[in-house]
């Protein structure tokens, strides 16, 4: 496998985590209550990408292959939970 094929495979593996992290981060700015003070969007985005990639890697390890719907469902739930925790949305 050449370097371009490796890069394409890694990007294809990471694409769902990147897309879900971006959508959840942008939706959270509209849905979740706003904390006082300025908030950047890229810190929660990076945290959500890391959580998503971790869940995808765990799913790859557990099932031995990529692309299982259970893994994608767990990734969405984990990214949403990490966004909720990062925004401290449990506080009134």
Helices and strands as residue ranges (DSSP letters): H 3-31, H 42-63, H 69-86
